[in-house]
């Protein structure tokens, strides 16, 4: 309830600020919101399956678990309102890139363990998890590209032609994104590694919800109206 009160307050403050013309940017926000919801649906489904098969309880929750590598899930209302549109979009894209890098590190770790003799497995999920994480990465890549296009349009910068090789490339160099803590802690048990995957998926699910809300707020600002703002779910 508190989050929705904060959201409505943001809308009320933003709505009168700008009632710019509708154009390509409007469609860009709709597409970005669509991609955000698709990504969140995939992450939510994977999280439920992972908790059921790897943690033994589909309703498992532990809010005390956190990873310092991950972007913050809280929103500073005053700071958010002080940012320009392109800064908000860039910040969202940068945060999603961090998640992309963390997922990449986890995929590499799981694949290495699966090929290591004597590594205990937990059914088919141990083998399918890297593939599932890769699909999430593809969703994040598509969303990041859309957000970056919005940033370019907002800055009124001419868009350059992106080659096919650039499109197929990973969003960031492997040295520019943090690796998950599992790669930096020695002697970690299999259970702790599963908990780490749980935290990443849980926080990514929440961050995508936050991103969808922010996109709705920015689109409402461009419309200059509170009318017609759809629900997040």
RATALIN-V221959 format. One record per backbone hydrogen bond with DSSP energy under -0.5 kcal/mol. NH is the residue of the N-H (numbers start at 1). CO is the residue of the C=O. E is the energy in kcal/mol with one decimal. If there is no record, write none. Layout:
# RATALIN-V221959
nh & co & e
NH & CO & E
NH & CO & E
This chain:
# RATALIN-V221959
nh & co & e
5 & 1 & -2.2
6 & 2 & -2.3
7 & 3 & -2.2
8 & 4 & -2.7
9 & 5 & -2.1
10 & 6 & -2.3
11 & 7 & -2.4
12 & 8 & -2.5
13 & 9 & -1.9
14 & 10 & -2.4
15 & 11 & -2.8
16 & 12 & -0.6
17 & 14 & -1.6
18 & 14 & -0.8
26 & 23 & -0.8
27 & 23 & -1.3
28 & 24 & -2.0
29 & 25 & -2.0
30 & 26 & -1.8
31 & 27 & -2.6
32 & 28 & -2.3
33 & 29 & -2.6
34 & 30 & -2.4
35 & 31 & -2.5
36 & 32 & -2.3
37 & 33 & -2.3
38 & 34 & -2.2
39 & 35 & -2.5
40 & 36 & -2.4
41 & 37 & -2.3
42 & 38 & -2.1
43 & 39 & -2.5
44 & 40 & -2.9
45 & 41 & -2.3
46 & 42 & -2.5
47 & 43 & -2.7
48 & 44 & -2.2
49 & 45 & -2.3
50 & 46 & -2.8
51 & 47 & -2.5
52 & 48 & -2.0
53 & 49 & -2.8
54 & 50 & -2.9
55 & 50 & -1.0
55 & 51 & -0.7
57 & 51 & -2.2
60 & 57 & -1.8
65 & 62 & -1.4
70 & 67 & -1.1
77 & 75 & -1.0
80 & 76 & -3.0
81 & 77 & -2.3
82 & 78 & -1.3
83 & 79 & -0.9
83 & 80 & -0.8
88 & 84 & -2.0
89 & 85 & -2.1
90 & 86 & -2.5
91 & 87 & -2.2
92 & 88 & -2.0
93 & 89 & -2.3
94 & 90 & -2.7
95 & 91 & -2.1
96 & 92 & -2.2
97 & 93 & -1.8
98 & 94 & -1.5
99 & 95 & -1.8
100 & 96 & -2.4
101 & 97 & -2.2
102 & 98 & -2.3
103 & 99 & -2.7
104 & 100 & -2.0
105 & 101 & -2.2
106 & 102 & -2.1
107 & 103 & -2.6
108 & 104 & -2.3
109 & 105 & -2.1
110 & 106 & -2.8
111 & 107 & -2.6
112 & 108 & -2.1
113 & 109 & -2.2
114 & 110 & -2.5
115 & 111 & -1.2
116 & 113 & -1.1
117 & 115 & -0.5
119 & 116 & -1.8
125 & 122 & -0.6
126 & 122 & -0.6
126 & 123 & -0.7
127 & 124 & -0.8
128 & 124 & -2.1
129 & 125 & -2.4
132 & 128 & -2.3
133 & 129 & -2.8
134 & 130 & -1.9
135 & 131 & -1.8
136 & 132 & -1.7
137 & 133 & -2.2
138 & 134 & -2.1
139 & 135 & -1.9
140 & 136 & -2.5
141 & 137 & -2.6
142 & 138 & -2.3
143 & 139 & -2.2
144 & 140 & -2.9
145 & 141 & -2.2
146 & 142 & -1.8
147 & 143 & -2.5
148 & 144 & -2.6
149 & 145 & -1.9
150 & 146 & -2.0
151 & 147 & -2.1
152 & 148 & -2.1
153 & 149 & -2.5
154 & 150 & -2.6
155 & 151 & -2.2
156 & 153 & -0.8
157 & 152 & -2.2
163 & 161 & -0.5
167 & 163 & -1.8
168 & 164 & -1.9
169 & 165 & -0.5
169 & 166 & -0.6
176 & 173 & -2.1
183 & 180 & -2.0
184 & 181 & -2.2
185 & 181 & -0.8
186 & 184 & -0.6
188 & 185 & -0.6
193 & 189 & -1.8
194 & 190 & -2.1
195 & 191 & -2.3
196 & 192 & -1.8
197 & 193 & -1.9
198 & 194 & -2.4
199 & 195 & -2.3
200 & 196 & -2.2
201 & 197 & -2.5
202 & 198 & -2.8
203 & 199 & -2.8
204 & 200 & -2.3
205 & 201 & -2.2
206 & 202 & -1.9
207 & 203 & -2.7
208 & 204 & -2.4
209 & 205 & -1.5
210 & 206 & -2.2
211 & 207 & -2.5
212 & 208 & -2.4
213 & 209 & -2.0
214 & 210 & -2.4
215 & 211 & -2.4
216 & 212 & -2.0
217 & 213 & -2.2
218 & 214 & -2.5
219 & 215 & -2.5
220 & 216 & -2.4
221 & 217 & -2.0
222 & 218 & -1.8
223 & 219 & -1.8
224 & 220 & -1.7
225 & 220 & -1.4
229 & 226 & -0.9
230 & 228 & -0.7
